Amino acid sequence: MESSSKSRFLKVKCPRCANHQVIFGKSTTKVKCKKCNKLLVRSTGGKTKIKASVYEVF
Ligand SMILES: [Zn+2]
């Protein structure tokens, strides 16, 4: 298994519908909840803003 500190996956919980979703931590695109379509992650000026609650990093 390759190890890279740059590639992280985050497990987040949607604040609206409590759906659990795995997202890529360095994502530069918008990530929406698959269930309720709420915007969970957005990037502004190269910074990633996570609007959901992260409860696991792996
Ligand atoms: Zn949701």
N, CA, C, O and the ligand as a Tripos MOL2 file, in Angstrom:
@<TRIPOS>MOLECULE
protein
  233   231    59     0     0
PROTEIN
NO_CHARGES

@<TRIPOS>ATOM
      1 N           0.8450   -1.2030    0.0000 N.3       1 MET1
      2 CA          0.0000    0.0000    0.0000 C.3       1 MET1
      3 C           0.8760    1.2470    0.0000 C.2       1 MET1
      4 O           1.7950    1.3730    0.8100 O.2       1 MET1
      5 N           0.5930    2.1330   -0.8820 N.am      2 GLU2
      6 CA          1.3650    3.3680   -0.9640 C.3       2 GLU2
      7 C           0.9480    4.3260    0.1350 C.2       2 GLU2
      8 O          -0.2330    4.4560    0.4600 O.2       2 GLU2
      9 N           1.9370    4.9900    0.6960 N.am      3 SER3
     10 CA          1.6270    5.9580    1.7350 C.3       3 SER3
     11 C           1.9900    7.3610    1.2670 C.2       3 SER3
     12 O           3.1120    7.6260    0.8340 O.2       3 SER3
     13 N           1.0410    8.2190    1.3660 N.am      4 SER4
     14 CA          1.2660    9.6080    1.0020 C.3       4 SER4
     15 C           0.4680   10.4980    1.9440 C.2       4 SER4
     16 O          -0.7380   10.3220    2.1210 O.2       4 SER4
     17 N           1.1550   11.4440    2.5350 N.am      5 SER5
     18 CA          0.4800   12.3200    3.4830 C.3       5 SER5
     19 C          -0.4100   13.3330    2.7710 C.2       5 SER5
     20 O          -1.2150   14.0310    3.3880 O.2       5 SER5
     21 N          -0.2380   13.3890    1.4520 N.am      6 LYS6
     22 CA         -1.0110   14.3920    0.7210 C.3       6 LYS6
     23 C          -2.3960   13.8780    0.3470 C.2       6 LYS6
     24 O          -3.3260   14.6540    0.1260 O.2       6 LYS6
     25 N          -2.5090   12.5880    0.2840 N.am      7 SER7
     26 CA         -3.8080   12.0510   -0.0720 C.3       7 SER7
     27 C          -4.5210   11.5380    1.1780 C.2       7 SER7
     28 O          -4.1770   10.4990    1.7410 O.2       7 SER7
     29 N          -5.4890   12.2810    1.5700 N.am      8 ARG8
     30 CA         -6.2560   11.8900    2.7500 C.3       8 ARG8
     31 C          -7.7240   11.7870    2.3850 C.2       8 ARG8
     32 O          -8.2460   12.5090    1.5350 O.2       8 ARG8
     33 N          -8.3470   10.8750    3.0570 N.am      9 PHE9
     34 CA         -9.7800   10.7710    2.8870 C.3       9 PHE9
     35 C         -10.4640   11.0990    4.2100 C.2       9 PHE9
     36 O         -10.0260   10.6690    5.2770 O.2       9 PHE9
     37 N         -11.5090   11.8420    4.1210 N.am     10 LEU10
     38 CA        -12.2290   12.2380    5.3210 C.3      10 LEU10
     39 C         -13.6190   11.6430    5.3110 C.2      10 LEU10
     40 O         -14.2890   11.5710    4.2810 O.2      10 LEU10
     41 N         -14.0180   11.2290    6.4640 N.am     11 LYS11
     42 CA        -15.3770   10.7540    6.6190 C.3      11 LYS11
     43 C         -16.1660   11.8910    7.2540 C.2      11 LYS11
     44 O         -15.8400   12.3410    8.3520 O.2      11 LYS11
     45 N         -17.1650   12.3400    6.5880 N.am     12 VAL12
     46 CA        -17.9270   13.4680    7.0940 C.3      12 VAL12
     47 C         -19.3850   13.0890    7.2770 C.2      12 VAL12
     48 O         -19.8900   12.1170    6.7140 O.2      12 VAL12
     49 N         -20.0270   13.9010    8.0860 N.am     13 LYS13
     50 CA        -21.4400   13.6790    8.3560 C.3      13 LYS13
     51 C         -22.1970   14.9220    7.9170 C.2      13 LYS13
     52 O         -21.8890   16.0360    8.3410 O.2      13 LYS13
     53 N         -23.1520   14.7260    7.0950 N.am     14 CYS14
     54 CA        -23.9470   15.8500    6.6090 C.3      14 CYS14
     55 C         -24.7420   16.4620    7.7570 C.2      14 CYS14
     56 O         -25.4540   15.7510    8.4660 O.2      14 CYS14
     57 N         -24.6260   17.7810    7.9450 N.am     15 PRO15
     58 CA        -25.3420   18.4310    9.0450 C.3      15 PRO15
     59 C         -26.8540   18.4860    8.8410 C.2      15 PRO15
     60 O         -27.6050   18.7310    9.7860 O.2      15 PRO15
     61 N         -27.2880   18.2630    7.6340 N.am     16 ARG16
     62 CA        -28.7270   18.3440    7.3760 C.3      16 ARG16
     63 C         -29.4260   16.9940    7.5220 C.2      16 ARG16
     64 O         -30.4480   16.8760    8.1980 O.2      16 ARG16
     65 N         -28.8500   15.9750    6.8700 N.am     17 CYS17
     66 CA        -29.5610   14.7010    6.8470 C.3      17 CYS17
     67 C         -28.7810   13.5860    7.5490 C.2      17 CYS17
     68 O         -29.2370   12.4440    7.6050 O.2      17 CYS17
     69 N         -27.5880   13.9290    8.0910 N.am     18 ALA18
     70 CA        -26.7810   12.9700    8.8490 C.3      18 ALA18
     71 C         -26.2760   11.8170    8.0000 C.2      18 ALA18
     72 O         -25.9190   10.7580    8.5170 O.2      18 ALA18
     73 N         -26.2510   12.0270    6.7250 N.am     19 ASN19
     74 CA        -25.7080   11.0100    5.8370 C.3      19 ASN19
     75 C         -24.1860   10.9730    5.9550 C.2      19 ASN19
     76 O         -23.5330   12.0160    5.9550 O.2      19 ASN19
     77 N         -23.6340    9.7910    6.0530 N.am     20 HIS20
     78 CA        -22.1840    9.6410    6.1180 C.3      20 HIS20
     79 C         -21.6180    9.5260    4.7150 C.2      20 HIS20
     80 O         -22.1250    8.7900    3.8690 O.2      20 HIS20
     81 N         -20.5550   10.2760    4.5000 N.am     21 GLN21
     82 CA        -19.9740   10.2810    3.1740 C.3      21 GLN21
     83 C         -18.4700   10.4070    3.2650 C.2      21 GLN21
     84 O         -17.9480   11.1270    4.1160 O.2      21 GLN21
     85 N         -17.7850    9.7170    2.4000 N.am     22 VAL22
     86 CA        -16.3280    9.7950    2.3670 C.3      22 VAL22
     87 C         -15.9200   10.7640    1.2640 C.2      22 VAL22
     88 O         -16.3440   10.6370    0.1160 O.2      22 VAL22
     89 N         -15.1040   11.7160    1.6280 N.am     23 ILE23
     90 CA        -14.6550   12.6950    0.6490 C.3      23 ILE23
     91 C         -13.1330   12.7270    0.6290 C.2      23 ILE23
     92 O         -12.4760   12.3000    1.5790 O.2      23 ILE23
     93 N         -12.5990   13.2260   -0.4360 N.am     24 PHE24
     94 CA        -11.1630   13.3630   -0.5570 C.3      24 PHE24
     95 C         -10.7540   14.7000    0.0610 C.2      24 PHE24
     96 O         -11.2810   15.7530   -0.2970 O.2      24 PHE24
     97 N          -9.8050   14.6360    0.9970 N.am     25 GLY25
     98 CA         -9.4430   15.8100    1.7780 C.3      25 GLY25
     99 C          -8.8650   16.9580    0.9910 C.2      25 GLY25
    100 O          -9.0180   18.1180    1.3740 O.2      25 GLY25
    101 N          -8.2110   16.6530   -0.0900 N.am     26 LYS26
    102 CA         -7.5680   17.7110   -0.8730 C.3      26 LYS26
    103 C          -8.3920   18.0620   -2.0980 C.2      26 LYS26
    104 O          -7.8720   18.5810   -3.0860 O.2      26 LYS26
    105 N          -9.6260   17.7870   -2.0240 N.am     27 SER27
    106 CA        -10.4900   18.0460   -3.1610 C.3      27 SER27
    107 C         -10.5570   19.5330   -3.4690 C.2      27 SER27
    108 O         -10.6940   20.3620   -2.5690 O.2      27 SER27
    109 N         -10.4590   19.8550   -4.7350 N.am     28 THR28
    110 CA        -10.5330   21.2540   -5.1400 C.3      28 THR28
    111 C         -11.8700   21.5760   -5.7700 C.2      28 THR28
    112 O         -12.1070   22.6840   -6.2500 O.2      28 THR28
    113 N         -12.7180   20.6010   -5.7570 N.am     29 THR29
    114 CA        -14.0320   20.8160   -6.3360 C.3      29 THR29
    115 C         -15.0820   20.7870   -5.2350 C.2      29 THR29
    116 O         -14.8060   20.4110   -4.0960 O.2      29 THR29
    117 N         -16.2640   21.1840   -5.5950 N.am     30 LYS30
    118 CA        -17.3540   21.1540   -4.6380 C.3      30 LYS30
    119 C         -17.8260   19.7210   -4.4160 C.2      30 LYS30
    120 O         -17.9060   18.9150   -5.3430 O.2      30 LYS30
    121 N         -18.1270   19.4420   -3.1860 N.am     31 VAL31
    122 CA        -18.6570   18.1240   -2.8620 C.3      31 VAL31
    123 C         -20.0290   18.3080   -2.2330 C.2      31 VAL31
    124 O         -20.1920   19.0280   -1.2480 O.2      31 VAL31
    125 N         -20.9760   17.6630   -2.8080 N.am     32 LYS32
    126 CA        -22.3340   17.7580   -2.2760 C.3      32 LYS32
    127 C         -22.7610   16.4420   -1.6530 C.2      32 LYS32
    128 O         -22.2760   15.3690   -2.0120 O.2      32 LYS32
    129 N         -23.6650   16.5580   -0.7270 N.am     33 CYS33
    130 CA        -24.2290   15.3670   -0.1080 C.3      33 CYS33
    131 C         -24.9900   14.5780   -1.1590 C.2      33 CYS33
    132 O         -25.7910   15.1250   -1.9170 O.2      33 CYS33
    133 N         -24.7220   13.2870   -1.1840 N.am     34 LYS34
    134 CA        -25.3690   12.4520   -2.1880 C.3      34 LYS34
    135 C         -26.8490   12.2760   -1.9040 C.2      34 LYS34
    136 O         -27.6360   11.9530   -2.7940 O.2      34 LYS34
    137 N         -27.2060   12.4890   -0.6770 N.am     35 LYS35
    138 CA        -28.5800   12.2270   -0.2670 C.3      35 LYS35
    139 C         -29.4860   13.4540   -0.4160 C.2      35 LYS35
    140 O         -30.5450   13.3940   -1.0410 O.2      35 LYS35
    141 N         -29.0410   14.5670    0.1750 N.am     36 CYS36
    142 CA        -29.9030   15.7500    0.1880 C.3      36 CYS36
    143 C         -29.3440   16.8930   -0.6440 C.2      36 CYS36
    144 O         -29.9500   17.9610   -0.7300 O.2      36 CYS36
    145 N         -28.1910   16.6670   -1.2550 N.am     37 ASN37
    146 CA        -27.5960   17.6490   -2.1610 C.3      37 ASN37
    147 C         -27.0810   18.9070   -1.4650 C.2      37 ASN37
    148 O         -26.8470   19.9230   -2.1180 O.2      37 ASN37
    149 N         -26.9060   18.8460   -0.1660 N.am     38 LYS38
    150 CA        -26.3430   19.9880    0.5410 C.3      38 LYS38
    151 C         -24.8470   20.0810    0.2440 C.2      38 LYS38
    152 O         -24.1480   19.0720    0.1610 O.2      38 LYS38
    153 N         -24.3820   21.3040    0.0880 N.am     39 LEU39
    154 CA        -22.9620   21.5110   -0.1890 C.3      39 LEU39
    155 C         -22.1450   21.2390    1.0720 C.2      39 LEU39
    156 O         -22.3030   21.9150    2.0880 O.2      39 LEU39
    157 N         -21.2770   20.2480    0.9880 N.am     40 LEU40
    158 CA        -20.4850   19.8510    2.1540 C.3      40 LEU40
    159 C         -19.0950   20.4630    2.1260 C.2      40 LEU40
    160 O         -18.5650   20.8580    3.1650 O.2      40 LEU40
    161 N         -18.5100   20.5420    0.9570 N.am     41 VAL41
    162 CA        -17.1480   21.0590    0.8300 C.3      41 VAL41
    163 C         -17.0910   22.0230   -0.3470 C.2      41 VAL41
    164 O         -17.6070   21.7480   -1.4310 O.2      41 VAL41
    165 N         -16.4590   23.1440   -0.1060 N.am     42 ARG42
    166 CA        -16.2020   24.0310   -1.2320 C.3      42 ARG42
    167 C         -14.8320   24.6460   -1.0520 C.2      42 ARG42
    168 O         -14.3570   24.7990    0.0740 O.2      42 ARG42
    169 N         -14.2130   24.9900   -2.1200 N.am     43 SER43
    170 CA        -12.8830   25.5670   -2.0500 C.3      43 SER43
    171 C         -12.9120   27.0140   -2.5000 C.2      43 SER43
    172 O         -13.4840   27.3490   -3.5370 O.2      43 SER43
    173 N         -12.2880   27.8630   -1.7060 N.am     44 THR44
    174 CA        -12.2090   29.2750   -2.0490 C.3      44 THR44
    175 C         -10.7510   29.7110   -1.9800 C.2      44 THR44
    176 O         -10.1130   29.6200   -0.9310 O.2      44 THR44
    177 N         -10.2440   30.1750   -3.0840 N.am     45 GLY45
    178 CA         -8.8750   30.6570   -3.1340 C.3      45 GLY45
    179 C          -7.8530   29.6050   -2.7850 C.2      45 GLY45
    180 O          -6.8340   29.9030   -2.1620 O.2      45 GLY45
    181 N          -8.1170   28.3830   -3.1810 N.am     46 GLY46
    182 CA         -7.1760   27.3090   -2.9450 C.3      46 GLY46
    183 C          -7.3470   26.6440   -1.5960 C.2      46 GLY46
    184 O          -6.7140   25.6250   -1.3190 O.2      46 GLY46
    185 N          -8.1980   27.2110   -0.7530 N.am     47 LYS47
    186 CA         -8.4240   26.5930    0.5500 C.3      47 LYS47
    187 C          -9.7180   25.8010    0.5390 C.2      47 LYS47
    188 O         -10.7360   26.2210   -0.0120 O.2      47 LYS47
    189 N          -9.6390   24.6690    1.1550 N.am     48 THR48
    190 CA        -10.8090   23.8100    1.2070 C.3      48 THR48
    191 C         -11.6040   24.0850    2.4750 C.2      48 THR48
    192 O         -11.0840   23.9980    3.5870 O.2      48 THR48
    193 N         -12.8540   24.4130    2.2870 N.am     49 LYS49
    194 CA        -13.7320   24.6450    3.4340 C.3      49 LYS49
    195 C         -14.6910   23.4760    3.5700 C.2      49 LYS49
    196 O         -15.4580   23.1550    2.6620 O.2      49 LYS49
    197 N         -14.6210   22.8630    4.7190 N.am     50 ILE50
    198 CA        -15.5060   21.7370    4.9640 C.3      50 ILE50
    199 C         -16.6470   22.1900    5.8590 C.2      50 ILE50
    200 O         -16.4380   22.6500    6.9810 O.2      50 ILE50
    201 N         -17.8330   22.0510    5.3460 N.am     51 LYS51
    202 CA        -18.9910   22.5220    6.0890 C.3      51 LYS51
    203 C         -19.6420   21.4070    6.8920 C.2      51 LYS51
    204 O         -20.5030   21.6550    7.7370 O.2      51 LYS51
    205 N         -19.2370   20.2180    6.6290 N.am     52 ALA52
    206 CA        -19.7740   19.0930    7.3680 C.3      52 ALA52
    207 C         -18.8520   18.7830    8.5420 C.2      52 ALA52
    208 O         -17.7330   19.2930    8.6040 O.2      52 ALA52
    209 N         -19.3040   17.9680    9.4540 N.am     53 SER53
    210 CA        -18.4750   17.5990   10.5820 C.3      53 SER53
    211 C         -17.6340   16.3710   10.2450 C.2      53 SER53
    212 O         -18.1520   15.3220    9.8620 O.2      53 SER53
    213 N         -16.3240   16.5350   10.3990 N.am     54 VAL54
    214 CA        -15.4060   15.4390   10.0910 C.3      54 VAL54
    215 C         -15.2560   14.5810   11.3330 C.2      54 VAL54
    216 O         -14.9630   15.0920   12.4140 O.2      54 VAL54
    217 N         -15.4500   13.3160   11.1870 N.am     55 TYR55
    218 CA        -15.3150   12.4770   12.3560 C.3      55 TYR55
    219 C         -14.3180   11.3450   12.1540 C.2      55 TYR55
    220 O         -14.0920   10.5500   13.0660 O.2      55 TYR55
    221 N         -13.7350   11.2660   11.0020 N.am     56 GLU56
    222 CA        -12.7160   10.2360   10.8070 C.3      56 GLU56
    223 C         -11.8070   10.6380    9.6540 C.2      56 GLU56
    224 O         -12.2570   11.1220    8.6160 O.2      56 GLU56
    225 N         -10.5160   10.4220    9.8730 N.am     57 VAL57
    226 CA         -9.5380   10.6780    8.8150 C.3      57 VAL57
    227 C          -8.7560    9.3960    8.5840 C.2      57 VAL57
    228 O          -8.2490    8.7840    9.5230 O.2      57 VAL57
    229 N          -8.6670    9.0010    7.3270 N.am     58 PHE58
    230 CA         -7.8950    7.8040    7.0650 C.3      58 PHE58
    231 C          -7.2350    7.8710    5.7130 C.2      58 PHE58
    232 O          -6.5360    6.9370    5.3210 O.2      58 PHE58
    233 ZN        -27.2940   15.4570    3.4480 Zn       59 ZN59
@<TRIPOS>BOND
     1     1     2 1
     2     2     3 1
     3     3     4 2
     4     3     5 am
     5     5     6 1
     6     6     7 1
     7     7     8 2
     8     7     9 am
     9     9    10 1
    10    10    11 1
    11    11    12 2
    12    11    13 am
    13    13    14 1
    14    14    15 1
    15    15    16 2
    16    15    17 am
    17    17    18 1
    18    18    19 1
    19    19    20 2
    20    19    21 am
    21    21    22 1
    22    22    23 1
    23    23    24 2
    24    23    25 am
    25    25    26 1
    26    26    27 1
    27    27    28 2
    28    27    29 am
    29    29    30 1
    30    30    31 1
    31    31    32 2
    32    31    33 am
    33    33    34 1
    34    34    35 1
    35    35    36 2
    36    35    37 am
    37    37    38 1
    38    38    39 1
    39    39    40 2
    40    39    41 am
    41    41    42 1
    42    42    43 1
    43    43    44 2
    44    43    45 am
    45    45    46 1
    46    46    47 1
    47    47    48 2
    48    47    49 am
    49    49    50 1
    50    50    51 1
    51    51    52 2
    52    51    53 am
    53    53    54 1
    54    54    55 1
    55    55    56 2
    56    55    57 am
    57    57    58 1
    58    58    59 1
    59    59    60 2
    60    59    61 am
    61    61    62 1
    62    62    63 1
    63    63    64 2
    64    63    65 am
    65    65    66 1
    66    66    67 1
    67    67    68 2
    68    67    69 am
    69    69    70 1
    70    70    71 1
    71    71    72 2
    72    71    73 am
    73    73    74 1
    74    74    75 1
    75    75    76 2
    76    75    77 am
    77    77    78 1
    78    78    79 1
    79    79    80 2
    80    79    81 am
    81    81    82 1
    82    82    83 1
    83    83    84 2
    84    83    85 am
    85    85    86 1
    86    86    87 1
    87    87    88 2
    88    87    89 am
    89    89    90 1
    90    90    91 1
    91    91    92 2
    92    91    93 am
    93    93    94 1
    94    94    95 1
    95    95    96 2
    96    95    97 am
    97    97    98 1
    98    98    99 1
    99    99   100 2
   100    99   101 am
   101   101   102 1
   102   102   103 1
   103   103   104 2
   104   103   105 am
   105   105   106 1
   106   106   107 1
   107   107   108 2
   108   107   109 am
   109   109   110 1
   110   110   111 1
   111   111   112 2
   112   111   113 am
   113   113   114 1
   114   114   115 1
   115   115   116 2
   116   115   117 am
   117   117   118 1
   118   118   119 1
   119   119   120 2
   120   119   121 am
   121   121   122 1
   122   122   123 1
   123   123   124 2
   124   123   125 am
   125   125   126 1
   126   126   127 1
   127   127   128 2
   128   127   129 am
   129   129   130 1
   130   130   131 1
   131   131   132 2
   132   131   133 am
   133   133   134 1
   134   134   135 1
   135   135   136 2
   136   135   137 am
   137   137   138 1
   138   138   139 1
   139   139   140 2
   140   139   141 am
   141   141   142 1
   142   142   143 1
   143   143   144 2
   144   143   145 am
   145   145   146 1
   146   146   147 1
   147   147   148 2
   148   147   149 am
   149   149   150 1
   150   150   151 1
   151   151   152 2
   152   151   153 am
   153   153   154 1
   154   154   155 1
   155   155   156 2
   156   155   157 am
   157   157   158 1
   158   158   159 1
   159   159   160 2
   160   159   161 am
   161   161   162 1
   162   162   163 1
   163   163   164 2
   164   163   165 am
   165   165   166 1
   166   166   167 1
   167   167   168 2
   168   167   169 am
   169   169   170 1
   170   170   171 1
   171   171   172 2
   172   171   173 am
   173   173   174 1
   174   174   175 1
   175   175   176 2
   176   175   177 am
   177   177   178 1
   178   178   179 1
   179   179   180 2
   180   179   181 am
   181   181   182 1
   182   182   183 1
   183   183   184 2
   184   183   185 am
   185   185   186 1
   186   186   187 1
   187   187   188 2
   188   187   189 am
   189   189   190 1
   190   190   191 1
   191   191   192 2
   192   191   193 am
   193   193   194 1
   194   194   195 1
   195   195   196 2
   196   195   197 am
   197   197   198 1
   198   198   199 1
   199   199   200 2
   200   199   201 am
   201   201   202 1
   202   202   203 1
   203   203   204 2
   204   203   205 am
   205   205   206 1
   206   206   207 1
   207   207   208 2
   208   207   209 am
   209   209   210 1
   210   210   211 1
   211   211   212 2
   212   211   213 am
   213   213   214 1
   214   214   215 1
   215   215   216 2
   216   215   217 am
   217   217   218 1
   218   218   219 1
   219   219   220 2
   220   219   221 am
   221   221   222 1
   222   222   223 1
   223   223   224 2
   224   223   225 am
   225   225   226 1
   226   226   227 1
   227   227   228 2
   228   227   229 am
   229   229   230 1
   230   230   231 1
   231   231   232 2
@<TRIPOS>SUBSTRUCTURE
     1 MET1         2 RESIDUE 1 A MET
     2 GLU2         6 RESIDUE 1 A GLU
     3 SER3        10 RESIDUE 1 A SER
     4 SER4        14 RESIDUE 1 A SER
     5 SER5        18 RESIDUE 1 A SER
     6 LYS6        22 RESIDUE 1 A LYS
     7 SER7        26 RESIDUE 1 A SER
     8 ARG8        30 RESIDUE 1 A ARG
     9 PHE9        34 RESIDUE 1 A PHE
    10 LEU10       38 RESIDUE 1 A LEU
    11 LYS11       42 RESIDUE 1 A LYS
    12 VAL12       46 RESIDUE 1 A VAL
    13 LYS13       50 RESIDUE 1 A LYS
    14 CYS14       54 RESIDUE 1 A CYS
    15 PRO15       58 RESIDUE 1 A PRO
    16 ARG16       62 RESIDUE 1 A ARG
    17 CYS17       66 RESIDUE 1 A CYS
    18 ALA18       70 RESIDUE 1 A ALA
    19 ASN19       74 RESIDUE 1 A ASN
    20 HIS20       78 RESIDUE 1 A HIS
    21 GLN21       82 RESIDUE 1 A GLN
    22 VAL22       86 RESIDUE 1 A VAL
    23 ILE23       90 RESIDUE 1 A ILE
    24 PHE24       94 RESIDUE 1 A PHE
    25 GLY25       98 RESIDUE 1 A GLY
    26 LYS26      102 RESIDUE 1 A LYS
    27 SER27      106 RESIDUE 1 A SER
    28 THR28      110 RESIDUE 1 A THR
    29 THR29      114 RESIDUE 1 A THR
    30 LYS30      118 RESIDUE 1 A LYS
    31 VAL31      122 RESIDUE 1 A VAL
    32 LYS32      126 RESIDUE 1 A LYS
    33 CYS33      130 RESIDUE 1 A CYS
    34 LYS34      134 RESIDUE 1 A LYS
    35 LYS35      138 RESIDUE 1 A LYS
    36 CYS36      142 RESIDUE 1 A CYS
    37 ASN37      146 RESIDUE 1 A ASN
    38 LYS38      150 RESIDUE 1 A LYS
    39 LEU39      154 RESIDUE 1 A LEU
    40 LEU40      158 RESIDUE 1 A LEU
    41 VAL41      162 RESIDUE 1 A VAL
    42 ARG42      166 RESIDUE 1 A ARG
    43 SER43      170 RESIDUE 1 A SER
    44 THR44      174 RESIDUE 1 A THR
    45 GLY45      178 RESIDUE 1 A GLY
    46 GLY46      182 RESIDUE 1 A GLY
    47 LYS47      186 RESIDUE 1 A LYS
    48 THR48      190 RESIDUE 1 A THR
    49 LYS49      194 RESIDUE 1 A LYS
    50 ILE50      198 RESIDUE 1 A ILE
    51 LYS51      202 RESIDUE 1 A LYS
    52 ALA52      206 RESIDUE 1 A ALA
    53 SER53      210 RESIDUE 1 A SER
    54 VAL54      214 RESIDUE 1 A VAL
    55 TYR55      218 RESIDUE 1 A TYR
    56 GLU56      222 RESIDUE 1 A GLU
    57 VAL57      226 RESIDUE 1 A VAL
    58 PHE58      230 RESIDUE 1 A PHE
    59 ZN59       233 GROUP 0 **** ****
